[in-house]
C-alpha cells in the first residue's frame, strides 16, 4: 500500500474492503470531540471540494444512471475535463 487517501466521514467494512482491493491505505478524518461549531478538518476540504467540482456537471448532479459503471465513466469524463484546468 503506497498511497494514502484521506476520506472524510465514511468507514466500515465496505470502505475497508475497497481499500484492500485497490491497494490503498485509507485515513478516516474524524471530528475532534471538543470542537464546537465550524472547524476546518484535516484534509476533509479536499474531498468536499472534489465533490463540489463533480456536482457542477449536470449529468452527475442527480443519480440518473442505472448501472454503476455508467456513473463511474461519467466521473472519469468530468475529472478528465477538470484536471487540465487545475494543473495549468
Secondary structure, 3 states (H helix, E strand, C coil): CCEEEEEECCCCHHHHHHHHHHCEEEEEECCCCCCCCCCCCCCHHHHHHHHHHHHCCHHHHCCCCCCHHHHHHHHHHHHHHHHHHHHC
